[in-house]
Amino acid sequence: MRLLPWSGPEGKPCYLSTDEIGGYMSRLADNVEAVQLRMAAELLEQALDKLDDINTGPEDLRLLAKELTGALRDVLRVATSRAHLLAVNDPRRP
């Protein structure tokens, strides 16, 4: 079972059950993960700039915290999914 990089209804995790490695849903999930990681990296750069700017106000910091929280959620989901895939595909696994 592969943890997909998006949530289902009520924020519950979505899983893909397939043996097909290069299938449509697997490729879609790979592409979504790549976009999420790229967006998180860009947001990190923006955050560093805002935190260095003494004119950044409380509302800007609140919005930044909300955006960073969402990006962190996405990145953790990607990391969890990839760690699971690595464990499943580990040739040393009994």
PyMOL Python script that loads the backbone (N, CA, C, O; Angstrom):
from pymol import cmd

cmd.read_pdbstr("""\
ATOM      1  N   MET A   1       0.845  -1.181   0.000  1.00  0.00           N
ATOM      2  CA  MET A   1       0.000   0.000   0.000  1.00  0.00           C
ATOM      3  C   MET A   1       0.887   1.240   0.000  1.00  0.00           C
ATOM      4  O   MET A   1       1.808   1.364   0.807  1.00  0.00           O
ATOM      5  N   ARG A   2       0.593   2.146  -0.912  1.00  0.00           N
ATOM      6  CA  ARG A   2       1.356   3.392  -1.001  1.00  0.00           C
ATOM      7  C   ARG A   2       0.513   4.536  -0.461  1.00  0.00           C
ATOM      8  O   ARG A   2      -0.625   4.739  -0.883  1.00  0.00           O
ATOM      9  N   LEU A   3       1.091   5.285   0.484  1.00  0.00           N
ATOM     10  CA  LEU A   3       0.448   6.488   0.989  1.00  0.00           C
ATOM     11  C   LEU A   3       0.527   7.550  -0.094  1.00  0.00           C
ATOM     12  O   LEU A   3       1.617   7.912  -0.536  1.00  0.00           O
ATOM     13  N   LEU A   4      -0.619   8.047  -0.520  1.00  0.00           N
ATOM     14  CA  LEU A   4      -0.652   9.047  -1.581  1.00  0.00           C
ATOM     15  C   LEU A   4      -0.417  10.437  -1.008  1.00  0.00           C
ATOM     16  O   LEU A   4      -0.675  10.667   0.173  1.00  0.00           O
ATOM     17  N   PRO A   5       0.069  11.370  -1.828  1.00  0.00           N
ATOM     18  CA  PRO A   5       0.429  12.699  -1.330  1.00  0.00           C
ATOM     19  C   PRO A   5      -0.751  13.665  -1.208  1.00  0.00           C
ATOM     20  O   PRO A   5      -0.569  14.881  -1.280  1.00  0.00           O
ATOM     21  N   TRP A   6      -1.934  13.137  -1.028  1.00  0.00           N
ATOM     22  CA  TRP A   6      -3.103  13.983  -0.794  1.00  0.00           C
ATOM     23  C   TRP A   6      -4.005  13.281   0.197  1.00  0.00           C
ATOM     24  O   TRP A   6      -3.887  12.078   0.431  1.00  0.00           O
ATOM     25  N   SER A   7      -4.903  14.049   0.771  1.00  0.00           N
ATOM     26  CA  SER A   7      -5.833  13.508   1.770  1.00  0.00           C
ATOM     27  C   SER A   7      -7.165  13.196   1.129  1.00  0.00           C
ATOM     28  O   SER A   7      -7.535  13.744   0.091  1.00  0.00           O
ATOM     29  N   GLY A   8      -7.864  12.301   1.781  1.00  0.00           N
ATOM     30  CA  GLY A   8      -9.212  11.972   1.363  1.00  0.00           C
ATOM     31  C   GLY A   8     -10.218  12.796   2.148  1.00  0.00           C
ATOM     32  O   GLY A   8      -9.864  13.808   2.753  1.00  0.00           O
ATOM     33  N   PRO A   9     -11.470  12.364   2.135  1.00  0.00           N
ATOM     34  CA  PRO A   9     -12.495  13.066   2.893  1.00  0.00           C
ATOM     35  C   PRO A   9     -12.117  13.172   4.369  1.00  0.00           C
ATOM     36  O   PRO A   9     -11.556  12.246   4.955  1.00  0.00           O
ATOM     37  N   GLU A  10     -12.433  14.302   4.940  1.00  0.00           N
ATOM     38  CA  GLU A  10     -12.174  14.565   6.354  1.00  0.00           C
ATOM     39  C   GLU A  10     -10.694  14.505   6.706  1.00  0.00           C
ATOM     40  O   GLU A  10     -10.345  14.274   7.864  1.00  0.00           O
ATOM     41  N   GLY A  11      -9.813  14.711   5.717  1.00  0.00           N
ATOM     42  CA  GLY A  11      -8.381  14.729   5.975  1.00  0.00           C
ATOM     43  C   GLY A  11      -7.752  13.381   6.211  1.00  0.00           C
ATOM     44  O   GLY A  11      -6.601  13.300   6.640  1.00  0.00           O
ATOM     45  N   LYS A  12      -8.484  12.319   5.938  1.00  0.00           N
ATOM     46  CA  LYS A  12      -7.960  10.976   6.164  1.00  0.00           C
ATOM     47  C   LYS A  12      -6.968  10.611   5.063  1.00  0.00           C
ATOM     48  O   LYS A  12      -7.109  11.065   3.928  1.00  0.00           O
ATOM     49  N   PRO A  13      -5.953   9.784   5.393  1.00  0.00           N
ATOM     50  CA  PRO A  13      -4.955   9.398   4.390  1.00  0.00           C
ATOM     51  C   PRO A  13      -5.571   8.571   3.264  1.00  0.00           C
ATOM     52  O   PRO A  13      -6.529   7.826   3.467  1.00  0.00           O
ATOM     53  N   CYS A  14      -4.998   8.722   2.082  1.00  0.00           N
ATOM     54  CA  CYS A  14      -5.402   7.919   0.914  1.00  0.00           C
ATOM     55  C   CYS A  14      -4.265   6.967   0.583  1.00  0.00           C
ATOM     56  O   CYS A  14      -3.093   7.335   0.660  1.00  0.00           O
ATOM     57  N   TYR A  15      -4.617   5.750   0.216  1.00  0.00           N
ATOM     58  CA  TYR A  15      -3.621   4.746  -0.125  1.00  0.00           C
ATOM     59  C   TYR A  15      -3.905   4.182  -1.508  1.00  0.00           C
ATOM     60  O   TYR A  15      -5.054   4.109  -1.943  1.00  0.00           O
ATOM     61  N   LEU A  16      -2.846   3.790  -2.183  1.00  0.00           N
ATOM     62  CA  LEU A  16      -2.941   3.137  -3.478  1.00  0.00           C
ATOM     63  C   LEU A  16      -2.528   1.688  -3.291  1.00  0.00           C
ATOM     64  O   LEU A  16      -1.444   1.398  -2.785  1.00  0.00           O
ATOM     65  N   SER A  17      -3.394   0.792  -3.701  1.00  0.00           N
ATOM     66  CA  SER A  17      -3.106  -0.627  -3.607  1.00  0.00           C
ATOM     67  C   SER A  17      -2.929  -1.167  -5.019  1.00  0.00           C
ATOM     68  O   SER A  17      -3.901  -1.385  -5.742  1.00  0.00           O
ATOM     69  N   THR A  18      -1.670  -1.380  -5.401  1.00  0.00           N
ATOM     70  CA  THR A  18      -1.379  -1.923  -6.728  1.00  0.00           C
ATOM     71  C   THR A  18       0.022  -2.505  -6.743  1.00  0.00           C
ATOM     72  O   THR A  18       0.893  -2.085  -5.980  1.00  0.00           O
ATOM     73  N   ASP A  19       0.225  -3.462  -7.608  1.00  0.00           N
ATOM     74  CA  ASP A  19       1.564  -4.003  -7.819  1.00  0.00           C
ATOM     75  C   ASP A  19       2.237  -3.329  -9.010  1.00  0.00           C
ATOM     76  O   ASP A  19       3.417  -3.561  -9.275  1.00  0.00           O
ATOM     77  N   GLU A  20       1.487  -2.496  -9.727  1.00  0.00           N
ATOM     78  CA  GLU A  20       2.000  -1.842 -10.924  1.00  0.00           C
ATOM     79  C   GLU A  20       2.822  -0.613 -10.543  1.00  0.00           C
ATOM     80  O   GLU A  20       2.273   0.395 -10.098  1.00  0.00           O
ATOM     81  N   ILE A  21       4.142  -0.701 -10.719  1.00  0.00           N
ATOM     82  CA  ILE A  21       5.048   0.366 -10.295  1.00  0.00           C
ATOM     83  C   ILE A  21       4.904   1.618 -11.158  1.00  0.00           C
ATOM     84  O   ILE A  21       4.874   2.725 -10.621  1.00  0.00           O
ATOM     85  N   GLY A  22       4.817   1.475 -12.452  1.00  0.00           N
ATOM     86  CA  GLY A  22       4.769   2.638 -13.334  1.00  0.00           C
ATOM     87  C   GLY A  22       3.377   2.982 -13.808  1.00  0.00           C
ATOM     88  O   GLY A  22       3.219   3.605 -14.858  1.00  0.00           O
ATOM     89  N   GLY A  23       2.357   2.586 -13.051  1.00  0.00           N
ATOM     90  CA  GLY A  23       0.980   2.846 -13.446  1.00  0.00           C
ATOM     91  C   GLY A  23       0.628   4.315 -13.371  1.00  0.00           C
ATOM     92  O   GLY A  23       1.378   5.131 -12.834  1.00  0.00           O
ATOM     93  N   TYR A  24      -0.538   4.635 -13.927  1.00  0.00           N
ATOM     94  CA  TYR A  24      -0.978   6.019 -14.003  1.00  0.00           C
ATOM     95  C   TYR A  24      -1.024   6.673 -12.624  1.00  0.00           C
ATOM     96  O   TYR A  24      -0.488   7.766 -12.446  1.00  0.00           O
ATOM     97  N   MET A  25      -1.653   6.026 -11.648  1.00  0.00           N
ATOM     98  CA  MET A  25      -1.783   6.620 -10.312  1.00  0.00           C
ATOM     99  C   MET A  25      -0.435   6.762  -9.622  1.00  0.00           C
ATOM    100  O   MET A  25      -0.210   7.734  -8.902  1.00  0.00           O
ATOM    101  N   SER A  26       0.457   5.815  -9.830  1.00  0.00           N
ATOM    102  CA  SER A  26       1.801   5.919  -9.250  1.00  0.00           C
ATOM    103  C   SER A  26       2.553   7.108  -9.843  1.00  0.00           C
ATOM    104  O   SER A  26       3.202   7.866  -9.122  1.00  0.00           O
ATOM    105  N   ARG A  27       2.458   7.262 -11.164  1.00  0.00           N
ATOM    106  CA  ARG A  27       3.125   8.407 -11.815  1.00  0.00           C
ATOM    107  C   ARG A  27       2.501   9.722 -11.371  1.00  0.00           C
ATOM    108  O   ARG A  27       3.215  10.700 -11.148  1.00  0.00           O
ATOM    109  N   LEU A  28       1.180   9.758 -11.242  1.00  0.00           N
ATOM    110  CA  LEU A  28       0.501  10.963 -10.766  1.00  0.00           C
ATOM    111  C   LEU A  28       0.976  11.311  -9.356  1.00  0.00           C
ATOM    112  O   LEU A  28       1.280  12.469  -9.068  1.00  0.00           O
ATOM    113  N   ALA A  29       1.040  10.312  -8.483  1.00  0.00           N
ATOM    114  CA  ALA A  29       1.512  10.545  -7.115  1.00  0.00           C
ATOM    115  C   ALA A  29       2.959  11.033  -7.115  1.00  0.00           C
ATOM    116  O   ALA A  29       3.305  11.934  -6.350  1.00  0.00           O
ATOM    117  N   ASP A  30       3.802  10.455  -7.957  1.00  0.00           N
ATOM    118  CA  ASP A  30       5.195  10.906  -8.058  1.00  0.00           C
ATOM    119  C   ASP A  30       5.261  12.376  -8.471  1.00  0.00           C
ATOM    120  O   ASP A  30       6.042  13.149  -7.915  1.00  0.00           O
ATOM    121  N   ASN A  31       4.439  12.754  -9.445  1.00  0.00           N
ATOM    122  CA  ASN A  31       4.433  14.139  -9.927  1.00  0.00           C
ATOM    123  C   ASN A  31       3.918  15.097  -8.859  1.00  0.00           C
ATOM    124  O   ASN A  31       4.475  16.180  -8.678  1.00  0.00           O
ATOM    125  N   VAL A  32       2.869  14.712  -8.160  1.00  0.00           N
ATOM    126  CA  VAL A  32       2.335  15.560  -7.090  1.00  0.00           C
ATOM    127  C   VAL A  32       3.371  15.714  -5.977  1.00  0.00           C
ATOM    128  O   VAL A  32       3.549  16.812  -5.451  1.00  0.00           O
ATOM    129  N   GLU A  33       4.052  14.638  -5.616  1.00  0.00           N
ATOM    130  CA  GLU A  33       5.106  14.720  -4.599  1.00  0.00           C
ATOM    131  C   GLU A  33       6.209  15.677  -5.032  1.00  0.00           C
ATOM    132  O   GLU A  33       6.688  16.475  -4.225  1.00  0.00           O
ATOM    133  N   ALA A  34       6.614  15.607  -6.289  1.00  0.00           N
ATOM    134  CA  ALA A  34       7.667  16.493  -6.795  1.00  0.00           C
ATOM    135  C   ALA A  34       7.233  17.947  -6.701  1.00  0.00           C
ATOM    136  O   ALA A  34       8.024  18.805  -6.310  1.00  0.00           O
ATOM    137  N   VAL A  35       5.996  18.232  -7.052  1.00  0.00           N
ATOM    138  CA  VAL A  35       5.472  19.603  -6.968  1.00  0.00           C
ATOM    139  C   VAL A  35       5.438  20.055  -5.507  1.00  0.00           C
ATOM    140  O   VAL A  35       5.843  21.175  -5.197  1.00  0.00           O
ATOM    141  N   GLN A  36       4.962  19.198  -4.615  1.00  0.00           N
ATOM    142  CA  GLN A  36       4.893  19.553  -3.197  1.00  0.00           C
ATOM    143  C   GLN A  36       6.280  19.858  -2.629  1.00  0.00           C
ATOM    144  O   GLN A  36       6.447  20.825  -1.886  1.00  0.00           O
ATOM    145  N   LEU A  37       7.267  19.045  -2.971  1.00  0.00           N
ATOM    146  CA  LEU A  37       8.622  19.273  -2.464  1.00  0.00           C
ATOM    147  C   LEU A  37       9.222  20.557  -3.034  1.00  0.00           C
ATOM    148  O   LEU A  37       9.892  21.304  -2.321  1.00  0.00           O
ATOM    149  N   ARG A  38       8.981  20.810  -4.314  1.00  0.00           N
ATOM    150  CA  ARG A  38       9.490  22.037  -4.941  1.00  0.00           C
ATOM    151  C   ARG A  38       8.835  23.267  -4.308  1.00  0.00           C
ATOM    152  O   ARG A  38       9.511  24.256  -4.026  1.00  0.00           O
ATOM    153  N   MET A  39       7.526  23.204  -4.086  1.00  0.00           N
ATOM    154  CA  MET A  39       6.824  24.328  -3.471  1.00  0.00           C
ATOM    155  C   MET A  39       7.298  24.562  -2.036  1.00  0.00           C
ATOM    156  O   MET A  39       7.410  25.708  -1.603  1.00  0.00           O
ATOM    157  N   ALA A  40       7.575  23.493  -1.301  1.00  0.00           N
ATOM    158  CA  ALA A  40       8.074  23.629   0.071  1.00  0.00           C
ATOM    159  C   ALA A  40       9.445  24.293   0.076  1.00  0.00           C
ATOM    160  O   ALA A  40       9.725  25.128   0.937  1.00  0.00           O
ATOM    161  N   ALA A  41      10.296  23.935  -0.871  1.00  0.00           N
ATOM    162  CA  ALA A  41      11.625  24.545  -0.957  1.00  0.00           C
ATOM    163  C   ALA A  41      11.512  26.040  -1.276  1.00  0.00           C
ATOM    164  O   ALA A  41      12.238  26.856  -0.708  1.00  0.00           O
ATOM    165  N   GLU A  42      10.608  26.389  -2.178  1.00  0.00           N
ATOM    166  CA  GLU A  42      10.397  27.802  -2.517  1.00  0.00           C
ATOM    167  C   GLU A  42       9.834  28.571  -1.331  1.00  0.00           C
ATOM    168  O   GLU A  42      10.241  29.704  -1.072  1.00  0.00           O
ATOM    169  N   LEU A  43       8.904  27.960  -0.612  1.00  0.00           N
ATOM    170  CA  LEU A  43       8.321  28.597   0.561  1.00  0.00           C
ATOM    171  C   LEU A  43       9.379  28.806   1.644  1.00  0.00           C
ATOM    172  O   LEU A  43       9.367  29.827   2.331  1.00  0.00           O
ATOM    173  N   LEU A  44      10.273  27.866   1.798  1.00  0.00           N
ATOM    174  CA  LEU A  44      11.352  28.018   2.773  1.00  0.00           C
ATOM    175  C   LEU A  44      12.198  29.246   2.452  1.00  0.00           C
ATOM    176  O   LEU A  44      12.548  30.010   3.351  1.00  0.00           O
ATOM    177  N   GLU A  45      12.525  29.438   1.186  1.00  0.00           N
ATOM    178  CA  GLU A  45      13.296  30.621   0.779  1.00  0.00           C
ATOM    179  C   GLU A  45      12.532  31.901   1.092  1.00  0.00           C
ATOM    180  O   GLU A  45      13.112  32.864   1.595  1.00  0.00           O
ATOM    181  N   GLN A  46      11.239  31.919   0.799  1.00  0.00           N
ATOM    182  CA  GLN A  46      10.417  33.091   1.104  1.00  0.00           C
ATOM    183  C   GLN A  46      10.373  33.341   2.606  1.00  0.00           C
ATOM    184  O   GLN A  46      10.442  34.485   3.056  1.00  0.00           O
ATOM    185  N   ALA A  47      10.257  32.265   3.377  1.00  0.00           N
ATOM    186  CA  ALA A  47      10.191  32.391   4.833  1.00  0.00           C
ATOM    187  C   ALA A  47      11.478  32.998   5.380  1.00  0.00           C
ATOM    188  O   ALA A  47      11.441  33.865   6.253  1.00  0.00           O
ATOM    189  N   LEU A  48      12.606  32.543   4.868  1.00  0.00           N
ATOM    190  CA  LEU A  48      13.888  33.085   5.323  1.00  0.00           C
ATOM    191  C   LEU A  48      13.972  34.580   5.039  1.00  0.00           C
ATOM    192  O   LEU A  48      14.462  35.345   5.869  1.00  0.00           O
ATOM    193  N   ASP A  49      13.497  34.996   3.872  1.00  0.00           N
ATOM    194  CA  ASP A  49      13.499  36.417   3.524  1.00  0.00           C
ATOM    195  C   ASP A  49      12.588  37.211   4.457  1.00  0.00           C
ATOM    196  O   ASP A  49      12.972  38.274   4.945  1.00  0.00           O
ATOM    197  N   LYS A  50      11.371  36.694   4.709  1.00  0.00           N
ATOM    198  CA  LYS A  50      10.425  37.408   5.583  1.00  0.00           C
ATOM    199  C   LYS A  50      10.945  37.503   7.004  1.00  0.00           C
ATOM    200  O   LYS A  50      10.770  38.527   7.665  1.00  0.00           O
ATOM    201  N   LEU A  51      11.584  36.441   7.479  1.00  0.00           N
ATOM    202  CA  LEU A  51      12.096  36.462   8.846  1.00  0.00           C
ATOM    203  C   LEU A  51      13.282  37.403   9.006  1.00  0.00           C
ATOM    204  O   LEU A  51      13.529  37.916  10.098  1.00  0.00           O
ATOM    205  N   ASP A  52      14.014  37.630   7.923  1.00  0.00           N
ATOM    206  CA  ASP A  52      15.134  38.576   7.959  1.00  0.00           C
ATOM    207  C   ASP A  52      14.675  40.029   7.850  1.00  0.00           C
ATOM    208  O   ASP A  52      15.421  40.946   8.193  1.00  0.00           O
ATOM    209  N   ASP A  53      13.446  40.237   7.371  1.00  0.00           N
ATOM    210  CA  ASP A  53      12.914  41.582   7.157  1.00  0.00           C
ATOM    211  C   ASP A  53      12.264  42.089   8.445  1.00  0.00           C
ATOM    212  O   ASP A  53      11.267  41.531   8.903  1.00  0.00           O
ATOM    213  N   ILE A  54      12.833  43.149   9.028  1.00  0.00           N
ATOM    214  CA  ILE A  54      12.296  43.676  10.288  1.00  0.00           C
ATOM    215  C   ILE A  54      10.924  44.328  10.101  1.00  0.00           C
ATOM    216  O   ILE A  54      10.234  44.593  11.085  1.00  0.00           O
ATOM    217  N   ASN A  55      10.521  44.588   8.863  1.00  0.00           N
ATOM    218  CA  ASN A  55       9.222  45.199   8.586  1.00  0.00           C
ATOM    219  C   ASN A  55       8.103  44.169   8.420  1.00  0.00           C
ATOM    220  O   ASN A  55       6.956  44.537   8.168  1.00  0.00           O
ATOM    221  N   THR A  56       8.427  42.896   8.559  1.00  0.00           N
ATOM    222  CA  THR A  56       7.404  41.863   8.451  1.00  0.00           C
ATOM    223  C   THR A  56       6.530  41.928   9.696  1.00  0.00           C
ATOM    224  O   THR A  56       7.009  41.788  10.821  1.00  0.00           O
ATOM    225  N   GLY A  57       5.237  42.145   9.469  1.00  0.00           N
ATOM    226  CA  GLY A  57       4.299  42.312  10.584  1.00  0.00           C
ATOM    227  C   GLY A  57       3.730  40.999  11.080  1.00  0.00           C
ATOM    228  O   GLY A  57       3.957  39.941  10.493  1.00  0.00           O
ATOM    229  N   PRO A  58       2.980  41.086  12.182  1.00  0.00           N
ATOM    230  CA  PRO A  58       2.395  39.880  12.791  1.00  0.00           C
ATOM    231  C   PRO A  58       1.452  39.123  11.854  1.00  0.00           C
ATOM    232  O   PRO A  58       1.453  37.892  11.846  1.00  0.00           O
ATOM    233  N   GLU A  59       0.660  39.828  11.079  1.00  0.00           N
ATOM    234  CA  GLU A  59      -0.257  39.145  10.158  1.00  0.00           C
ATOM    235  C   GLU A  59       0.509  38.387   9.078  1.00  0.00           C
ATOM    236  O   GLU A  59       0.125  37.283   8.691  1.00  0.00           O
ATOM    237  N   ASP A  60       1.608  38.996   8.592  1.00  0.00           N
ATOM    238  CA  ASP A  60       2.448  38.310   7.602  1.00  0.00           C
ATOM    239  C   ASP A  60       3.077  37.064   8.208  1.00  0.00           C
ATOM    240  O   ASP A  60       3.175  36.029   7.550  1.00  0.00           O
ATOM    241  N   LEU A  61       3.503  37.165   9.459  1.00  0.00           N
ATOM    242  CA  LEU A  61       4.109  36.013  10.129  1.00  0.00           C
ATOM    243  C   LEU A  61       3.076  34.911  10.383  1.00  0.00           C
ATOM    244  O   LEU A  61       3.385  33.723  10.286  1.00  0.00           O
ATOM    245  N   ARG A  62       1.856  35.317  10.706  1.00  0.00           N
ATOM    246  CA  ARG A  62       0.778  34.333  10.911  1.00  0.00           C
ATOM    247  C   ARG A  62       0.486  33.589   9.613  1.00  0.00           C
ATOM    248  O   ARG A  62       0.357  32.365   9.614  1.00  0.00           O
ATOM    249  N   LEU A  63       0.381  34.318   8.512  1.00  0.00           N
ATOM    250  CA  LEU A  63       0.147  33.690   7.207  1.00  0.00           C
ATOM    251  C   LEU A  63       1.312  32.779   6.845  1.00  0.00           C
ATOM    252  O   LEU A  63       1.109  31.673   6.343  1.00  0.00           O
ATOM    253  N   LEU A  64       2.524  33.241   7.096  1.00  0.00           N
ATOM    254  CA  LEU A  64       3.714  32.440   6.820  1.00  0.00           C
ATOM    255  C   LEU A  64       3.683  31.136   7.628  1.00  0.00           C
ATOM    256  O   LEU A  64       3.981  30.068   7.093  1.00  0.00           O
ATOM    257  N   ALA A  65       3.324  31.222   8.906  1.00  0.00           N
ATOM    258  CA  ALA A  65       3.248  30.028   9.751  1.00  0.00           C
ATOM    259  C   ALA A  65       2.204  29.049   9.212  1.00  0.00           C
ATOM    260  O   ALA A  65       2.416  27.836   9.224  1.00  0.00           O
ATOM    261  N   LYS A  66       1.083  29.580   8.742  1.00  0.00           N
ATOM    262  CA  LYS A  66       0.032  28.714   8.189  1.00  0.00           C
ATOM    263  C   LYS A  66       0.527  28.022   6.916  1.00  0.00           C
ATOM    264  O   LYS A  66       0.307  26.824   6.737  1.00  0.00           O
ATOM    265  N   GLU A  67       1.186  28.763   6.040  1.00  0.00           N
ATOM    266  CA  GLU A  67       1.709  28.176   4.802  1.00  0.00           C
ATOM    267  C   GLU A  67       2.804  27.152   5.086  1.00  0.00           C
ATOM    268  O   GLU A  67       2.855  26.098   4.452  1.00  0.00           O
ATOM    269  N   LEU A  68       3.678  27.465   6.043  1.00  0.00           N
ATOM    270  CA  LEU A  68       4.739  26.521   6.406  1.00  0.00           C
ATOM    271  C   LEU A  68       4.167  25.248   7.027  1.00  0.00           C
ATOM    272  O   LEU A  68       4.681  24.155   6.793  1.00  0.00           O
ATOM    273  N   THR A  69       3.113  25.390   7.810  1.00  0.00           N
ATOM    274  CA  THR A  69       2.473  24.229   8.417  1.00  0.00           C
ATOM    275  C   THR A  69       1.917  23.302   7.331  1.00  0.00           C
ATOM    276  O   THR A  69       2.079  22.084   7.405  1.00  0.00           O
ATOM    277  N   GLY A  70       1.266  23.881   6.332  1.00  0.00           N
ATOM    278  CA  GLY A  70       0.741  23.072   5.228  1.00  0.00           C
ATOM    279  C   GLY A  70       1.847  22.386   4.453  1.00  0.00           C
ATOM    280  O   GLY A  70       1.735  21.212   4.097  1.00  0.00           O
ATOM    281  N   ALA A  71       2.923  23.128   4.192  1.00  0.00           N
ATOM    282  CA  ALA A  71       4.048  22.549   3.452  1.00  0.00           C
ATOM    283  C   ALA A  71       4.712  21.439   4.261  1.00  0.00           C
ATOM    284  O   ALA A  71       5.095  20.408   3.707  1.00  0.00           O
ATOM    285  N   LEU A  72       4.846  21.646   5.558  1.00  0.00           N
ATOM    286  CA  LEU A  72       5.453  20.623   6.408  1.00  0.00           C
ATOM    287  C   LEU A  72       4.587  19.363   6.428  1.00  0.00           C
ATOM    288  O   LEU A  72       5.116  18.253   6.389  1.00  0.00           O
ATOM    289  N   ARG A  73       3.263  19.522   6.489  1.00  0.00           N
ATOM    290  CA  ARG A  73       2.354  18.380   6.430  1.00  0.00           C
ATOM    291  C   ARG A  73       2.569  17.586   5.143  1.00  0.00           C
ATOM    292  O   ARG A  73       2.651  16.357   5.163  1.00  0.00           O
ATOM    293  N   ASP A  74       2.660  18.311   4.019  1.00  0.00           N
ATOM    294  CA  ASP A  74       2.867  17.647   2.728  1.00  0.00           C
ATOM    295  C   ASP A  74       4.201  16.923   2.671  1.00  0.00           C
ATOM    296  O   ASP A  74       4.272  15.786   2.207  1.00  0.00           O
ATOM    297  N   VAL A  75       5.258  17.573   3.140  1.00  0.00           N
ATOM    298  CA  VAL A  75       6.597  16.976   3.099  1.00  0.00           C
ATOM    299  C   VAL A  75       6.669  15.755   4.009  1.00  0.00           C
ATOM    300  O   VAL A  75       7.304  14.761   3.658  1.00  0.00           O
ATOM    301  N   LEU A  76       6.029  15.818   5.167  1.00  0.00           N
ATOM    302  CA  LEU A  76       6.011  14.650   6.065  1.00  0.00           C
ATOM    303  C   LEU A  76       5.257  13.485   5.435  1.00  0.00           C
ATOM    304  O   LEU A  76       5.643  12.327   5.600  1.00  0.00           O
ATOM    305  N   ARG A  77       4.181  13.791   4.714  1.00  0.00           N
ATOM    306  CA  ARG A  77       3.436  12.728   4.038  1.00  0.00           C
ATOM    307  C   ARG A  77       4.310  12.084   2.962  1.00  0.00           C
ATOM    308  O   ARG A  77       4.318  10.862   2.819  1.00  0.00           O
ATOM    309  N   VAL A  78       5.043  12.899   2.208  1.00  0.00           N
ATOM    310  CA  VAL A  78       5.943  12.363   1.180  1.00  0.00           C
ATOM    311  C   VAL A  78       7.021  11.511   1.834  1.00  0.00           C
ATOM    312  O   VAL A  78       7.315  10.414   1.359  1.00  0.00           O
ATOM    313  N   ALA A  79       7.614  12.002   2.917  1.00  0.00           N
ATOM    314  CA  ALA A  79       8.673  11.252   3.602  1.00  0.00           C
ATOM    315  C   ALA A  79       8.145   9.929   4.152  1.00  0.00           C
ATOM    316  O   ALA A  79       8.815   8.902   4.044  1.00  0.00           O
ATOM    317  N   THR A  80       6.969   9.947   4.728  1.00  0.00           N
ATOM    318  CA  THR A  80       6.365   8.722   5.256  1.00  0.00           C
ATOM    319  C   THR A  80       6.120   7.720   4.140  1.00  0.00           C
ATOM    320  O   THR A  80       6.416   6.533   4.280  1.00  0.00           O
ATOM    321  N   SER A  81       5.579   8.206   3.037  1.00  0.00           N
ATOM    322  CA  SER A  81       5.298   7.331   1.902  1.00  0.00           C
ATOM    323  C   SER A  81       6.582   6.718   1.353  1.00  0.00           C
ATOM    324  O   SER A  81       6.644   5.516   1.095  1.00  0.00           O
ATOM    325  N   ARG A  82       7.598   7.544   1.178  1.00  0.00           N
ATOM    326  CA  ARG A  82       8.858   7.045   0.616  1.00  0.00           C
ATOM    327  C   ARG A  82       9.570   6.105   1.575  1.00  0.00           C
ATOM    328  O   ARG A  82      10.184   5.130   1.142  1.00  0.00           O
ATOM    329  N   ALA A  83       9.496   6.382   2.872  1.00  0.00           N
ATOM    330  CA  ALA A  83      10.118   5.478   3.849  1.00  0.00           C
ATOM    331  C   ALA A  83       9.427   4.117   3.807  1.00  0.00           C
ATOM    332  O   ALA A  83      10.081   3.078   3.895  1.00  0.00           O
ATOM    333  N   HIS A  84       8.117   4.131   3.674  1.00  0.00           N
ATOM    334  CA  HIS A  84       7.382   2.864   3.582  1.00  0.00           C
ATOM    335  C   HIS A  84       7.769   2.112   2.315  1.00  0.00           C
ATOM    336  O   HIS A  84       7.976   0.899   2.351  1.00  0.00           O
ATOM    337  N   LEU A  85       7.867   2.829   1.190  1.00  0.00           N
ATOM    338  CA  LEU A  85       8.257   2.177  -0.066  1.00  0.00           C
ATOM    339  C   LEU A  85       9.665   1.590   0.028  1.00  0.00           C
ATOM    340  O   LEU A  85       9.923   0.502  -0.486  1.00  0.00           O
ATOM    341  N   LEU A  86      10.572   2.312   0.686  1.00  0.00           N
ATOM    342  CA  LEU A  86      11.935   1.798   0.851  1.00  0.00           C
ATOM    343  C   LEU A  86      11.936   0.538   1.708  1.00  0.00           C
ATOM    344  O   LEU A  86      12.643  -0.424   1.410  1.00  0.00           O
ATOM    345  N   ALA A  87      11.141   0.550   2.772  1.00  0.00           N
ATOM    346  CA  ALA A  87      11.095  -0.622   3.658  1.00  0.00           C
ATOM    347  C   ALA A  87      10.512  -1.830   2.934  1.00  0.00           C
ATOM    348  O   ALA A  87      10.985  -2.953   3.111  1.00  0.00           O
ATOM    349  N   VAL A  88       9.495  -1.600   2.127  1.00  0.00           N
ATOM    350  CA  VAL A  88       8.863  -2.704   1.395  1.00  0.00           C
ATOM    351  C   VAL A  88       9.807  -3.268   0.348  1.00  0.00           C
ATOM    352  O   VAL A  88       9.826  -4.476   0.112  1.00  0.00           O
ATOM    353  N   ASN A  89      10.587  -2.403  -0.280  1.00  0.00           N
ATOM    354  CA  ASN A  89      11.475  -2.837  -1.369  1.00  0.00           C
ATOM    355  C   ASN A  89      12.886  -3.192  -0.896  1.00  0.00           C
ATOM    356  O   ASN A  89      13.761  -3.467  -1.717  1.00  0.00           O
ATOM    357  N   ASP A  90      13.111  -3.189   0.409  1.00  0.00           N
ATOM    358  CA  ASP A  90      14.439  -3.480   0.958  1.00  0.00           C
ATOM    359  C   ASP A  90      14.747  -4.982   0.735  1.00  0.00           C
ATOM    360  O   ASP A  90      14.031  -5.844   1.247  1.00  0.00           O
ATOM    361  N   PRO A  91      15.802  -5.282  -0.021  1.00  0.00           N
ATOM    362  CA  PRO A  91      16.131  -6.673  -0.278  1.00  0.00           C
ATOM    363  C   PRO A  91      16.574  -7.429   0.980  1.00  0.00           C
ATOM    364  O   PRO A  91      16.549  -8.660   1.001  1.00  0.00           O
ATOM    365  N   ARG A  92      16.972  -6.713   2.010  1.00  0.00           N
ATOM    366  CA  ARG A  92      17.394  -7.341   3.257  1.00  0.00           C
ATOM    367  C   ARG A  92      16.210  -7.691   4.134  1.00  0.00           C
ATOM    368  O   ARG A  92      16.362  -8.386   5.138  1.00  0.00           O
ATOM    369  N   ARG A  93      15.035  -7.218   3.765  1.00  0.00           N
ATOM    370  CA  ARG A  93      13.842  -7.469   4.565  1.00  0.00           C
ATOM    371  C   ARG A  93      13.452  -8.942   4.443  1.00  0.00           C
ATOM    372  O   ARG A  93      13.391  -9.481   3.339  1.00  0.00           O
ATOM    373  N   PRO A  94      13.189  -9.590   5.582  1.00  0.00           N
ATOM    374  CA  PRO A  94      12.830 -11.021   5.542  1.00  0.00           C
ATOM    375  C   PRO A  94      11.476 -11.263   4.910  1.00  0.00           C
ATOM    376  O   PRO A  94      11.039 -12.409   4.806  1.00  0.00           O
TER     377      PRO A  94
END
""", "prot")
cmd.dss("prot")
cmd.show_as("cartoon", "prot")
cmd.util.cbc("prot")
cmd.orient("prot")
